[in-house]
Amino acid sequence: DDPTGYSPEFWQQLADLDLTGLMIPEEYGGSGMTALEGAVVYEELGRSLAPSPHFVSAVLSAGILLRSGSDEQKQALLPQIAKGTAIATTAWLEPKNGFGPKGVQVTAEADGDGFVLSGRKWHVPFAAAATHLVVLARTGAAPTDVDLFLVDPKADGVTLTQMFSIASDCQYQVELDGVRVTAADRIGAAGSGWATWDAVLTEGLVFLAAQAIGGAAYALDITVQYAKDREQFDKPLGAFQAISHYLADASTAVDGGRILVYEAAWSLANERPVEGRDVATLAPMAKLFASEMAEKVCSDAIQIHGGYGYVSDFPVERIYRDVRVCQIYEGTSD
């Protein structure tokens, strides 16, 4: 529920380790690593329950700029994102609207040499800490008449209101009341915004899946240890067959999900993936399976912990809140 939503010291550590620029090309100050390295990092971020704007800034926003940004936009922003000195976040979802292109109803009306943006966005991560918003806005009546715009969160007409969730993550409502941007603030050609967003988000699902795997693996590890340490009727909980079945099923599910996630990461990292097993197929599969599996594993972990599973002294309740969001975040399981 903190308005910043992450530790600046932790963010600086990520930058010092070149992790904020992990998958950004070296020409823009990044490390030029692949999705395989990214999946390793995201599995550990999920395991440690680490809150940071890495996904929206170093994955989504950087990915959008790399795919469709102008040379000026790339040179101005990507080195700063790689160093962690600039944080960009994505403003996509809207009240009572869906996840498809028709769900984007914030308007961007042409005005002189620029545009005027009006409307409301919900669930914008880390907006108060961001230096840039990447806003999806409608420029025409056709379903995919959607463009991407760089917006200063401190610009006139931008109002940020913190939203609170059971997960206690950092989200904001962003109201845009006649916010003016220039033509140079549009990312990509006219009408290309939705195609860019859809492609970058699909690739990003690989890392959300890896994060869910990390959270599930951590829940399993601490629950196995709890089942060894906690005794009932003069023997460890894990000695009871019903409990051992839960843990065996969870171990199988976590390992299976990890294989699927890394196959998706390999496909994204490989310039010539196997036909029919490309990232457009594997990324949604990985996100769906990993997030649903993680919720089930963490739910079972709470059951095995009994009453302790609901109190903050034991981290399993914290993990459950984080992985539950994975079923909704950046596209629901449905």
C-alpha positions in Angstrom: 0.0 0.0 0.0 3.0 2.3 -0.1 2.5 5.1 -2.7 5.9 4.4 -4.3 5.4 0.7 -4.1 9.0 -0.5 -4.0 12.3 0.2 -2.3 14.5 2.7 -4.1 17.6 1.0 -2.6 16.4 -2.3 -4.1 15.8 -0.7 -7.4 19.3 0.8 -7.4 20.7 -2.7 -6.7 18.9 -4.0 -9.7 20.4 -1.2 -11.8 23.9 -1.7 -10.4 23.7 -5.4 -11.4 22.6 -4.3 -14.9 19.3 -6.1 -14.4 17.1 -3.1 -15.3 18.7 -3.2 -18.7 19.1 -7.0 -18.9 17.2 -7.5 -22.2 17.8 -4.0 -23.6 20.4 -4.1 -26.5 23.9 -3.0 -25.7 23.7 -0.1 -28.1 21.2 1.5 -25.7 23.2 0.7 -22.5 21.7 -2.6 -21.8 23.1 -6.1 -21.4 21.6 -7.5 -24.6 20.6 -10.8 -22.9 17.7 -13.0 -24.1 14.4 -14.1 -22.7 16.0 -17.2 -21.1 18.1 -14.9 -18.8 14.9 -12.8 -18.3 13.0 -15.9 -17.2 15.7 -16.8 -14.7 15.5 -13.3 -13.2 11.7 -13.3 -13.1 11.5 -16.7 -11.4 13.7 -15.3 -8.6 11.6 -12.1 -8.4 8.6 -14.3 -7.9 10.3 -16.5 -5.4 11.4 -13.4 -3.3 8.0 -11.6 -3.7 10.0 -8.6 -4.8 7.9 -5.5 -5.7 9.4 -3.4 -8.5 8.4 -1.6 -11.7 10.8 -3.8 -13.7 8.0 -5.5 -15.7 6.2 -2.3 -16.8 9.4 -0.3 -17.4 12.2 -2.6 -18.5 10.0 -5.2 -20.3 6.8 -3.6 -21.6 7.7 0.0 -22.1 11.2 -0.8 -23.3 9.8 -3.5 -25.6 7.3 -1.0 -27.1 10.1 1.6 -27.7 12.3 -1.1 -29.3 9.6 -2.3 -31.6 8.0 0.9 -32.7 9.8 3.9 -31.2 11.5 6.6 -33.2 15.3 6.9 -33.2 14.9 10.0 -31.0 12.6 8.2 -28.5 14.9 5.2 -28.3 18.1 7.4 -27.8 16.4 9.6 -25.2 14.7 6.9 -23.1 16.1 3.4 -23.5 19.5 4.3 -21.9 17.7 5.8 -18.9 15.4 2.8 -18.5 18.5 0.5 -18.8 20.2 2.5 -16.0 17.0 2.7 -13.9 17.0 6.5 -13.8 13.8 6.6 -15.8 10.8 4.5 -15.0 8.0 4.1 -17.6 4.7 2.4 -16.8 1.8 1.4 -19.1 -1.7 2.8 -18.9 -4.0 0.3 -20.6 -7.1 -0.8 -18.7 -10.2 1.3 -18.2 -13.3 1.1 -15.9 -16.0 -1.3 -17.2 -14.0 -2.0 -20.4 -12.5 -5.2 -21.6 -9.0 -6.4 -22.5 -9.3 -6.2 -26.3 -8.8 -3.1 -28.5 -12.4 -2.0 -28.1 -11.7 -1.7 -24.4 -9.5 1.3 -25.1 -11.9 4.3 -25.0 -9.6 7.1 -23.7 -9.5 9.5 -26.7 -6.6 11.2 -28.5 -8.0 14.0 -30.6 -5.8 15.6 -33.2 -5.2 19.2 -32.4 -2.7 21.3 -34.4 0.7 19.6 -34.3 -0.3 17.3 -31.5 -3.1 15.5 -29.7 -5.4 16.1 -26.7 -5.9 13.0 -24.4 -9.1 12.6 -22.3 -10.4 9.7 -20.2 -9.6 7.5 -17.3 -7.2 4.6 -16.8 -7.3 2.1 -14.0 -4.8 -0.3 -12.5 -1.7 1.6 -13.7 1.3 0.2 -11.8 3.7 2.5 -10.0 2.3 5.6 -11.6 3.4 8.0 -8.9 7.1 6.9 -9.2 7.0 6.9 -13.0 8.8 9.5 -15.1 6.8 8.5 -18.2 3.4 7.0 -18.9 2.8 4.9 -22.0 -0.9 5.5 -22.7 -3.1 3.5 -25.1 -5.6 5.9 -26.6 -8.3 5.8 -29.3 -7.7 7.9 -32.5 -10.6 6.6 -34.6 -13.8 4.5 -34.7 -12.4 1.3 -36.0 -11.6 -1.3 -33.3 -7.8 -1.1 -33.8 -7.6 2.7 -34.2 -5.4 2.8 -31.1 -2.1 4.6 -30.7 0.5 4.7 -28.0 1.6 8.0 -26.5 4.3 9.1 -24.1 2.7 11.3 -21.3 4.4 13.1 -18.5 2.6 12.0 -15.3 3.1 15.5 -13.9 1.6 17.3 -16.9 -1.3 19.6 -16.6 -4.6 17.6 -16.7 -3.1 14.4 -15.3 -4.5 13.3 -11.9 -3.2 10.3 -10.0 -5.3 8.5 -7.4 -4.0 5.5 -5.6 -6.0 2.3 -5.8 -5.8 -0.3 -3.0 -6.0 -4.1 -3.5 -6.0 -7.2 -1.4 -2.5 -7.9 -2.9 -1.3 -4.5 -1.5 0.4 -3.8 -4.7 1.0 -0.3 -6.1 -1.8 0.8 -8.5 -3.2 4.1 -9.6 -6.2 5.6 -11.4 -4.9 8.0 -14.0 -7.4 10.7 -15.1 -6.5 12.5 -18.3 -8.4 15.8 -18.6 -7.4 17.5 -21.9 -3.8 16.5 -21.6 -1.7 17.9 -24.6 1.0 15.8 -26.2 3.0 16.5 -29.3 3.2 14.5 -32.5 6.7 13.4 -31.4 5.2 11.8 -28.3 3.3 9.3 -30.4 5.1 5.9 -30.5 5.0 4.4 -33.9 2.9 5.1 -37.0 -0.7 6.1 -36.8 -3.0 3.2 -36.1 -0.1 0.9 -35.2 -0.5 1.1 -31.4 -2.7 -1.9 -30.8 -0.5 -4.3 -32.9 2.6 -3.1 -31.1 1.0 -3.5 -27.7 -0.4 -6.9 -28.4 3.0 -8.2 -29.6 4.9 -6.8 -26.7 2.4 -7.9 -24.1 2.3 -11.5 -25.6 6.1 -11.7 -25.2 5.8 -10.2 -21.7 3.5 -13.0 -20.6 6.5 -15.3 -20.5 8.0 -13.4 -17.7 4.8 -13.1 -15.7 4.6 -16.9 -16.0 8.1 -17.3 -14.7 7.2 -15.0 -11.8 4.3 -17.2 -11.0 6.5 -20.3 -11.1 8.9 -18.7 -8.7 6.1 -17.9 -6.2 4.7 -21.4 -6.4 8.1 -23.0 -6.0 8.8 -20.9 -2.9 5.4 -21.8 -1.4 6.1 -25.4 -2.0 9.6 -25.2 -0.4 8.4 -23.6 2.8 5.4 -25.9 3.0 7.5 -29.0 2.6 9.7 -27.7 5.5 6.7 -26.9 7.6 5.3 -30.4 7.0 8.7 -31.8 8.3 8.8 -29.6 11.3 5.2 -29.5 12.5 4.1 -32.6 14.4 0.7 -34.0 15.1 -0.1 -37.3 16.9 3.7 -37.7 17.5 4.8 -37.6 13.9 5.5 -34.9 11.3 2.6 -33.7 9.2 4.4 -34.9 6.0 4.2 -38.5 7.2 0.4 -38.4 6.7 -0.4 -39.8 3.3 -3.0 -37.1 2.5 -0.4 -34.4 3.1 2.3 -36.1 1.1 -0.1 -36.5 -1.8 -0.7 -32.7 -1.8 3.0 -32.1 -1.8 3.7 -34.6 -4.6 1.0 -33.2 -6.8 2.4 -29.7 -6.2 5.9 -30.7 -7.0 4.8 -32.3 -10.3 2.8 -29.2 -11.2 5.6 -26.7 -10.5 8.1 -28.7 -12.5 5.7 -29.1 -15.4 5.0 -25.4 -15.4 8.7 -24.5 -15.3 9.3 -26.7 -18.4 6.5 -24.9 -20.3 7.8 -21.5 -19.2 11.3 -22.1 -20.3 10.1 -23.6 -23.6 8.3 -20.3 -24.2 11.4 -18.3 -23.2 13.6 -20.4 -25.5 11.1 -19.8 -28.4 11.3 -16.0 -27.7 15.1 -16.1 -27.5 15.5 -18.2 -30.6 15.3 -16.3 -33.9 14.0 -19.5 -35.6 11.6 -21.3 -33.2 10.0 -24.6 -34.0 7.1 -24.2 -36.3 3.8 -24.3 -34.4 5.7 -23.7 -31.1 6.3 -20.0 -31.4 5.9 -17.5 -28.6 2.5 -16.4 -29.8 1.3 -19.9 -28.9 3.5 -20.8 -26.0 3.4 -17.5 -24.0 -0.3 -17.5 -23.4 -0.1 -21.2 -22.6 2.6 -20.6 -20.1 0.8 -17.7 -18.5 -2.4 -19.6 -18.2 -0.9 -22.8 -16.8 1.6 -21.1 -14.4 -0.9 -18.7 -12.9 -3.6 -21.3 -12.4 -1.1 -23.8 -11.1 0.4 -21.3 -8.7 -2.9 -20.4 -7.2 -3.7 -24.0 -6.6 -0.3 -24.8 -5.1 -0.5 -21.8 -2.8 -4.1 -22.6 -1.8 -3.0 -26.1 -0.8 0.0 -24.7 1.0 -2.4 -22.6 3.1 -4.5 -25.7 3.9 -1.4 -27.6 5.0 -0.4 -24.7 7.3 -3.8 -24.7 8.8 -4.7 -21.6 10.8 -1.1 -20.4 10.5 -1.6 -20.1 6.7 -3.8 -16.9 7.3 -1.5 -14.9 9.5 1.3 -12.6 8.5 3.9 -14.4 10.7 4.0 -17.1 7.9 4.8 -15.9 4.4 2.4 -18.3 2.6 -0.5 -15.8 2.9 1.6 -13.1 1.2 2.6 -15.5 -1.6 -1.1 -16.4 -2.2 -2.1 -12.8 -2.6 0.7 -12.2 -5.1 0.1 -15.3 -7.2 -3.7 -14.8 -7.1 -3.1 -11.5 -9.0 -1.2 -13.5 -11.7 -4.6 -14.9 -12.8 -5.8 -11.4 -13.6 -2.8 -9.3 -14.3 -2.2 -8.3 -18.0 -5.1 -10.4 -19.2 -7.3 -12.8 -17.1 -7.1 -16.5 -17.3 -10.6 -16.5 -19.0 
